Amino acid sequence: MALEQQLRVPGPTPLPQRVVRSASRPMINHRGPEFAELMSEVCSGLKTVLRTDNDVLLFPASGTGGMESAIVNLLSPGERALFLSVGSFGDRWVEMANIYGVDAVKLRAPSGEAIDPEDVERILAENPEIEKVFVTHNETSTGVTNDIPAIASVVKGRGKLLAVDSVSGASCIPLETDALGIDVVVTGSQKGWMAPPGLAMVAVSPAAYAAAEKAKLPRVYFDYHRERKFQANNQTYTTPPVSVMYAVQEGLRMILEEGVENVWARHARVGAMIRAGVEAAGLRLFAAAAHRSDTVTPIHNPAGTPEELSQLTGLLRTRYGLVLAGGQGDLKGRIFRIGHLGFIDEGAVYAILASLELALSERGLLSRVGLMVPAAQAAARGAAAPAETAGVR
C-alpha cells in the first residue's frame, strides 16, 4: 500500500478536502453569469483578507508572474528603483528588473537576517531620484519575515511607491495593506490560500495605476489597466483558471469562517511550536531570532554533508511520508525547510516533529527521542519549552 504523504514544503501546500471537492466542480463559461458570481466573491474575499479597498487583479500565473507584473507596470527602462532582498525571491525581483533594463539598486541583508529600515532610509536619502521600492514580506528561502510596517513607514514617509511580494505571507501573517499605504501586494494561490498553483492575485492602489499610466516597459498579459477594465465586468482579460478559482473561493470561505485574526494567531502558534520542537532536539534554526517566519522554518543541516542531508530527507519521505524542502541556491545542502502555512494545525505539527525525531534517531543524528513534541506542547500552551535538549552529532 502506498504511503500517504504529508506535504510540508513552503508551497504548494496541502489542500483541505473542502477545497479539493470545490476544485473538481464542472467548468463554466468564463464570460457568463456563473463566473461573474465566482469572481465577485473571490475578489471581495481577497480584499477582506488583504485589508484593502483597492482592486485585486487576477492573473493566470504563479507568484513570480505577479512579481513581474509589478515590474512592468510600475517601471520604465533606465529608471532607478530600490529592491530590498533577504533571499532568493528578493534576488529574483532584482533579476527581473535587470532583464527589463531597470537601474536596480539592491539592498541585500545577510543571509538569515531581515532588512534594517535605517538602511532603507539612508539609501533613499542618497538616491532622491528613486520613486519605487520593492520588498519581500516573507522569504521562504531563508525563513525571514521583514518588518513591513517599519519599512512602509520609511518609504511612505518619503512619498514613494511601495510594492510588496507577500506570496508566502498574505493570509498567514499580519498585513494591513491600506493602513500601511502599500501600493502593490503580490500573492499566489498555492500558499496560505489553501489552493493549487495557478493564480496570481495583485492588489493595486490608485497611485500604482497612475504610475502604470506613465511607465514605459512593454506589457500585454500583465497590463493592470487592461485587466482592470475586464474585471469591472467580473471577467478576466485572458482565460482564467476556473478550477483554481473554485479552490480559492473555498479556501477564502474557510479563512473567513475561522476569522482573519484567528488565522494569523494560528500561524504564530504553529510557528512557535515548530521552532520550540526542533530546538529542543538540539537542531539549529537558520533565521535570526528577531525575524523568524511563522510560515516556514529553515534548519541547519544536522547531518554534516549534503549527501547525508539528502539521505535524511529521503528517509522522511519514504518511511514516514513527510515531504520537506531543501535549501535553495547557495543554501542547497546547508539547510532543510519545514513549511507550516495554510492548512495546518497543532496535530499536524506533532506529526511533523515526531516523524523528524524518529528519522534523526534512525540516522544516528540524535542521542535521545521524546523531546520535540513536549516542547511543542509547551509552546502551544504559552509555557517555556523544556530546557533539556538532546545532543546532535
N, C-alpha and C positions, 0 to 999 in steps of 0.2 A: 504494500500500500504506500502510495506516495506521501511524503511528509508534507503537511500543510505549513507553508512558510509564513513567518511573521516579518513583514517588510518594515524595517526601521532604518531606512536611509532618509536623508533630508528632502526627499522628493524624487519620484512620485510617492505619495503617502497612501496608507491603507484606505479602502473605501467602505463605509458603512453599508450594510445590506439595503437600507432605505435608498441610498444613493445608487447602488447597483441596479435595483429594481426600476428606479426612476429613469436611469440612463438607457434602459432596454425598451422604453416605450417606442411605438411606431413613429416613423418620420412624418413630418407635417410640411405644408407649403411655407417656405420661409418668407413669402410675400403675402401670407394670408392672415386672417384674424387670430387664429390659434397661436401663431408665432408672435404676433403683436402682444398678446397677453403674457406669453412666456417672457419676452424681452422686457416688458414693463415691470414685471415682478422681479426679475433678476437685477435690473438696473436700480430699482428702488431699494432692494435689499443691500446691494453693494454700497450705495450711498449711506445707508444707515450704519453699516458696519465700519465704513471708512470715515465716518463722522464728517460728511461733506454735503454741501448743497450743489457742488459743481457737477457737471456732466461726468458720467463714467462711460467711456467709449470701449467697445468690444471689438477685438481683432482676433481672427483665427490664427493663433501663433503661440509659441512658448513665451516665457517671461523675457527671453532675450529679444524677441520681436518687439515686445513692449518697450524695452530699453532702447532699441534702435529707433522706435517711433519718437521718443523724446529727443534724440539727437537730430533727426531730420526735420522735425517741426520747430525746434527752438533755435537752431544754429545756422550760420552761414559759412561758406568757405573762408578760411583765414581768420575767423573770429576767435578771440581768446576766451576760453571758458575754464572754470576750475572743476576738477574732478577729485573727489575725496575717496580714497581706496583703502580698504582694510583686508583685501584678499582677492581671490581670483575673479569674482564678479565685478568688483570695482575696477580691476585691471581691464576687464572685458569692455567696460564702457569707454575707457581711455583708448583701447584698440579701435573700437568703432569710430571714435572721434578722429583719430589719426587717419583712418582709411578715407573718411569723408573730407579730409583736408582742414579740419579744425585745429587751431593752435591750442592744444590741450595742456594746461598746467596741472600737473599731477602732484597731489599731496598723499603720500603713502605712509601709513602708520607702520611701525614694526610689527612683524607677523604675530598675531595673537593679542594685539593691543588695538584700542579704539582711537579715533581722531580726536585731537585736542582742539576744542573750539578756539582757543587762543591762537593756534596756528592758522586757523581759517581767517580770523580777524587780521592777522599780520599779512597774509598773502593778499587779501582783498585791499588792504591799505596800500600795499606795494604795487598793486595792479588795478588802479581805479577803472581801467577800460573793461574789466571783467563784469559782465552783467548777468551771467547764469552760472549756477553751481549745481553739481550733480553729486549725489552721495548715496551709498548703500545703507539701508536701515539695519538689516540683519544679514551678516555674511556667513553663509553656510560652510565655506571652505575653511574658515578659522574659528567659527563659533563665537563671533564677536557681534554685539549689538551696539551700534553707535548711539550717542546721546542726541537724538534728533531734536528735542526741544531746545537744547543749548545751541546746537548748530543752526537751527532755524532762527533763533534769536539774533545771532550774529549776522546771518545772511539777510534776513528781512529787515534788520536794523539799518542796513546799508542800502535798502531798496532794491535788492537783487532778486532774480527769479530762482526758485529752488525746485529741483527735480529729485525725487526720492525713489530708489529701487527698493520696494518693500515686497518683493516676490515671496520671500520666506518669512516675512514679519506680519504683514497685514492679516487681520482677523485673529492672530495668535497673541500678539503683544501690543500694548497700547500705541495708538497712532491717531492723533487728533488733527486730521488734515486741515480743516478750515481754521481751527483755533491757532494753529501754528503758521498759517499763511502759506502752506505748501502748494506750489503751482501745478506740479505733475506728480502723481503717485502711480507707480507701475506695480502690478501684482499679477499672479498667474494661478490658473485653476487648480494645478496639481499639488498645491502645498496645503495651507491651512483651510482652504475652502472645501477640502474633502471630495475633490472631483478628479477625473482623469486629466492628463495634459491636453492642451489644445486650444485654450482660450486665454489671451492676454487682456487684462482689464486695466484701463488707464483713466484715472481721474484728472480732469483738465480744468484749470481755473480760467476766468475771463482774461487775466493777464497773460496766461500761456497762449490762449487763442490770438491775442493781439500780437504776441511775439511771432506766432506762426504766420501771420499775415506778412511780416517783414522778412522772415527767414528765407534764405536763398538756396538751401540744399534741396536736391530733387527728391520728390516723393510722389507716390501714387497709392500703393497699397495701404500705407500707414498715414495718409493725409488726414489730419484732425478735422479740418473744415469739411472735407468731403464726407467723412464718416458721420460727423455731427448732423449734416443735412438729412442723411438717411435715417439716423436714429431719432430724429424729430418725429418721424412717422413710425417708430418702433420697427424699423427694418435695419439691415446692415448693408454696407456697400457691396461686399463680397458674400459668397455663400457661407453662412455661419455653421459652426459645428453643433448641430442641433442636439445630438446626444450629450455632448459635454455641457451644453446649456441646461438640459434637463437635470444633469447631475449637480451643477452649480445651484440651480433652483432649489433642489432638495437639501444640499449642504447648507445653503443660506437659511432655509426653514429650521434646520437643526440648531444653527448658531443663534438665531433669534429666539427660538424656544428656550434655549439654555440661558440666554442673556449675554450680551457682548462682554460686559464686565466680568461675568462669571467665566466666560471662555478665557479671557485674559488671566484671571486668577487661577484657573485650572492649569494653564500652561506654566505659570510661575511656580505652582506647586509641583507639577511633574518635573520641571527642570531642576528644582531644588532636590527632589528625590533622587533623580539620576546622578547628580553631582555628589550627593552625600553617599550614595551607594558605591560608586566607583572609588571615591577617596577612601572609604572605609576598608577597601581591599588593597590599599596602597598604590593604586594607579594614580598617575599624574595628569591633571587636566591641562590642556594646552592653552586655552584663552586666559588672559589676565582676569583676576577675580572681580574687578570693578565693573566689567562689561561683558560678562558671560551670557550667552544666548539662552533663552528659555525654549528654543525650538530645536537646537542641535548642540551636542556636546562632543567636541574632539578630545581625544585622549592620546597621550604619548604612547608610542609603540612599547609595550612591556616585554616584547619577545626578543629584542636585540637587533635582529636583522630584518630587512623587508621580506625575505623568504619565509622566515618563521612567523611573521605577522600574517602573511598570506595563508599559511597553514592554520593559524588560529581562526581567522575569519572563515576559511573553508570548512573547518570543523563545526563552527557555529551554524553554518548554512546547511551542511549535510546531515549532521546528527541532531541538532536542536531546532532546525528550521528558522533560525534567527539570521536575517539578512542585514548586515551593517555595511557602511560605506568606508572606503579607504580615503587616503589623502589625495589632494589634487595638486598638480604642478610640482613645485619643489618640496611639497609636504608628502608626496607619494612615498609610502614605505616608512614614513616617520610618525604618522598618526593614523588612528581609525576614528570613525564618527558614528555616534548614535543619533538618529533622527527621532524627535519626540514632538511632533506637531500634528495638528488636525485631529484625527480620530484616535485619541489615546486617553487612557485614564490610569488610575493608580494600579489596578490589577495588571494592566499591560506592562507597567514599569516593573512590578515584581517579577513577571515572567522574563522580561529582558535581563534583569540583573541576575536572577537565578541561573539562567542559561549561560550568561557570560562567566559567572563564577565557576560553574561546573567545567566549562571549556578551558578556562585558565588553569584550573586544577589538573585537568586531564593532560594538558600540555606541559605540566611541571612548572608553571609560572606563578603558582600561588601556594603558600605554605599551609593555609587552612581555609576552610569554607565556612559559611554561615554568618558572615558579617554584612554582606551587601543589603539584603532585604531588611534586617532590623534597622540599619542606618537609614534606609529609605522610609521605613515606617515612622521613625523618629522625626525625620524631616517633614513628613506629611502631617504629623501632629504639631509641628512647630517647635519640637523639643530639640535639644542638642544631640547630634549624632554621637554614637559610641566612640570613645577616644581610642580604644584598642584597634589596631589595624593589622592586617596580615602582611607578611613580607612578600614583595615581588622580586623575582630573581634579578 
